[in-house]
Amino acid sequence: MGRGPDDADIDPAHVAEVLRGLYYETALAGSRNSLLPTLEVTSPDHILFGTDWPATPEPMVVRNIENLTGFDGFTGDQLRGVERENALRLFPRFA
């Protein structure tokens, strides 16, 4: 990869496409301030539930879950996807 913006074979559309295909999890990022930018990059079916427990103290995990379940940017089906269904589609052998 070169040093200048025109030296790489990567353009903004390619970067956006790659980012859209990644999966994102909600560990310590279940708030509106984190979820809205994530939804600018990808769709709800690429968001997975996460907590970072036990490394994260329980009160922070509880607050993060409350923020996630109270987020008004998901439909009920989308929230169920984040909570469980998206991960099952990604990792069917764990179903």
C-alpha positions in Angstrom: 0.0 0.0 0.0 1.3 3.4 -0.9 1.5 6.5 1.2 -0.9 8.7 -0.7 -4.7 8.5 -1.0 -4.5 7.5 -4.6 -1.8 4.9 -4.2 -4.0 2.0 -3.0 -6.5 -0.1 -4.9 -9.1 0.8 -2.3 -11.9 3.3 -2.7 -14.5 4.5 -0.3 -17.2 2.3 -1.8 -15.0 -0.8 -1.3 -14.4 0.2 2.3 -18.1 0.7 2.9 -18.9 -2.7 1.4 -16.3 -4.5 3.6 -17.5 -2.7 6.7 -21.2 -3.6 5.9 -20.2 -7.3 5.8 -18.6 -7.4 9.2 -20.4 -8.4 12.4 -20.5 -6.0 15.3 -21.3 -6.8 19.0 -22.9 -4.8 21.7 -20.4 -5.4 24.6 -20.3 -2.0 26.3 -21.8 -0.5 23.1 -25.5 -1.1 23.6 -26.4 2.6 23.9 -28.0 4.8 21.3 -24.7 6.7 20.9 -23.0 3.4 19.8 -25.9 1.7 18.0 -26.9 4.6 15.7 -23.4 4.9 14.1 -23.2 1.1 13.8 -26.5 1.1 11.9 -25.0 3.7 9.6 -22.4 1.1 8.6 -24.3 -2.1 8.6 -27.8 -3.6 9.1 -29.3 -5.0 12.3 -28.7 -8.6 11.1 -25.0 -8.0 11.5 -25.2 -6.9 15.1 -24.7 -9.5 17.9 -25.3 -9.4 21.6 -22.2 -9.2 23.8 -21.4 -8.2 27.4 -17.6 -8.5 28.0 -18.5 -10.2 31.3 -16.7 -11.2 33.5 -14.1 -8.6 32.7 -16.7 -5.9 32.9 -18.3 -5.3 36.3 -21.9 -6.6 36.6 -23.5 -3.1 37.1 -22.1 -2.0 33.8 -23.3 -5.1 32.0 -26.8 -4.6 33.5 -26.9 -1.0 32.3 -25.7 -2.0 28.9 -28.4 -4.6 28.6 -31.0 -2.0 29.7 -29.7 0.4 27.1 -29.8 -2.2 24.4 -33.3 -3.5 25.2 -34.6 0.1 25.5 -33.1 1.2 22.2 -35.9 2.4 19.9 -34.0 1.9 16.7 -34.8 -1.8 16.5 -38.1 -3.5 15.7 -39.0 -6.4 18.0 -37.7 -8.9 15.4 -34.5 -7.0 15.0 -33.9 -6.9 18.7 -34.5 -10.7 18.9 -32.0 -11.0 16.1 -29.4 -9.1 18.0 -30.1 -11.0 21.2 -29.9 -14.5 19.7 -31.0 -15.2 16.1 -28.2 -13.4 14.3 -25.6 -15.4 16.2 -27.4 -18.6 15.5 -27.4 -17.9 11.8 -23.7 -17.1 12.0 -22.8 -20.1 14.1 -25.5 -22.7 13.4 -23.4 -25.5 15.0 -24.0 -23.9 18.4 -27.8 -24.0 18.0 
